[in-house]
Amino acid sequence: MTRFMQDTVVEQALSKVPEITLLFWIVKIAATTLGETGGDALSMSMKLGYLTATGILAVIFLVAVGTQIAAKRFHPAVYWTTIIATTMVGTTLADFADRSLGIGYAGGSTLLLALLIASFAIWHRTLGTVSVGSIGAPRAEMFYWMTIMFSQTLGTALGDWTADTAGLGYTGGAVVFAALLALVAAAYYRTSISRTLLFWAAFVLTRPLGAVVGDFLDKPVATGGLALSRYAASISLFVFIAATLMLFKHRAAGRMH
């Protein structure tokens, strides 16, 4: 076996995040939509409020991240539980900042975008790469999950801003973000742009898409939603995600360039 092949095998064995396939993106969008409906169910339907719900979900998030980092190899159930935890706490945290603190959607989105960019910059400066194929060591995982946390929170604020302040509504917002994702996909197949850059662009964009789709499902008809039960929507999405984990094989990622 050549040295290159040996290095590739080691990378894939150590990587603790999923291989980037169509299945990954399907589950990611479902998970971000679940984060929106689940976060709203906790803060609104259960009437806990944004701050209390954020505190509860932050504890779940920290436990999930700790479990993921402590794991010796890639475990699909642990990974996707952590993703769902980040997107749920991102939902309630963004709503708390935008609505309770009065920062507003535009202000919240700007602040979170700055934090996301700073996270990428520090991560790259420290480790020399932000490739998902390098996520194996605890320090890389901490940067990875911190970056995801910022992207999930940004996605909620950006989705709400697009649907409400920009006046596009939930379906209009969904069309905008789906179109942007289509452009990223086209760039992947037709250009030589860095696959790592395109991955993170798509990863960030799936969050506001999930946010507006989640709002479309559970918001009142008068505001453009379907007024479905947040509990029913969340349970249905959870069952779908669990089914994909059981029916399809999820492998660890290799290095991206």
C-alpha positions, 0 to 999 in steps of 0.5 A: 500500500502506498503512503498516500493510501495509508494516510487516506485510510488513517484520515477516514478512520480518525474522522468523526463526521459523516461522508458528504453525500446527498443523504448527508444534505437530506438529513441536514435539512431535516435536522435544521427544520426539526431544530426550528419546530423543536425549539419553538415547541419548547419556547412557545408551545410549552411557554418556557420563554426564549431564555429558559428554553435556551438554558435547557437546550444549552445543557443538552448541547454541551452534553451532546458535544462532550459525548461526540468529542469523547467518542473514539470514532464516528457514530452517526446517532451521536453526530446527528443528535449533536447537530439537532442540539445545536440547531435547537439551541441556535433557534431559541438563542437567536429568537432571544437575541432578536426579540427579547434583547431587541437587537433585531433580525438585521443586527443579530444576523450581522453580529452572528455573521461576524462571529462565524467569520472570526471562528473560521479565521481562528480555526484556520490560523490555529490548525491550518485547515477547516476541512471536515476530513480533519475532524478527529482530534478534540481541538479540531472538533471544538472548533468544528462545533463552535463554528456550527453553533454560530452557523445554526444561530445565524441561520435562524436569524437570517431565515427570520429576517428574510421571511419577516423583515424582507417581506418574502414570507416563508415560501419566498424565503425557502425559494431564495435559500434553495436557489442559493444552494442550487448555485453552490451545487452547480459550482461544485459540479462545474468549477474547481472552487475549493470543495471545503469552501463550497461545503461550508457555504452549503452547510450555512445555507441549509440552516436558514432554509430549515428555519423558514421551512419549519416556520412555514409548517407551524406558524399561523395561516394568517402569517403564511404558515400551515399552522401544524402542531409543533409537536407533530411536526417535530416528531415526524421529522425526528422519525424521518431522521431516525429511519434514515440512520437505520436504513442507510449506511453513514460512513466517516468523511475523508479529506476535502480540498 
